[in-house]
Amino acid sequence: MNLRQQEILVLVQQQGFVAIETLAQNFNVTPQTIRRDINTLCEQQLLTRYHGGAGLKSSVENVEYTIRQVMNLEGKRRLAEMTAKQIPDRASIFINIGTTTEEVAKALLNHHGLRIITNNLNVAVIMRNNPSFEIIIAGGAVRPSDGGITGEATIDFIHQFKIDFGIIGISSIDADGTLLDFDYHEVRVTQAIIESSRQVFLVADQSKFERSAMVRLGNINQVDALFTDLPPPPRIIEILTENNVVLHIAGASSHKTKRPAELI
């Protein structure tokens, strides 16, 4: 996926539907070029082609894991590095399912003495490369598509702990701050992580704002800090400010609406 295709995807996610002529004018290219871009994105199951333009895929099914791995990868890496800087050595952390949280796991590899609890097999594989880490994997049913672990056993396991930092990803942040995902079982596990964490860090790149997903997880006002790669929509910033949630934007000064993250 090239940069223009990534930007097309973001525009469609923000607006729901974008006309080919509008995109051609926006990027100063021919409509034929935009049609080829849209065809590529449709082949990757990221968009749906409609007469005269493109719209979002269904709210009941997420994009394939291998495609999500490369979507806005540079933005995910930037926000992951920023997130890792807020985690002190020898902290205890939860890390949940998601390609963004996996980038955070990579960014944490230079830390020392972390104790990690995860329901993401990919996170466990990444973080085992640091011998000073203690890694605990939640029990439950393994999802073959992405190595995620979910189910009642996973929830019961997580509730045994009280952890310094819960690092969570999400599929969608609605315009009113509602956190949404596609899998009911995954949502329940993330809710347990929020309940069992002293501080909750939400990591979400630009593509997650106002995207469609079906299952309600909670609200953005339940987290302590949001880490992202570009400024969120104005209403989201208002909600963060009203609820004293710290906004960290990669490459920009953080919006400190409360004290910086620290161990409690």
KAMO-V409332 format. One line per field, one symbol per residue. psi: psi as a letter, one per 20 degrees, with the letter a starting at -180 (. if undefined). A space follows every 50 residues. Layout:
psi=???
This chain:
psi=prgghghgggghhhigppqghggghhilrqhhghgggggghhhjkhrppr oibqaqrqiiprqqghghhiplggghhghgggghiioqqkrpqqpaqqhg hhhgggiihjrpkqoppqkohhggggiiioiiqppppqrappohhjjqpr rhhgggghiiqoqgpooqrqhqorhjippqahogghghghhhgghjphqp oppprhiipkqprhppgbqiiirhqppriqprqhhghgggghjkppoppp jrpqnnirqqprp.
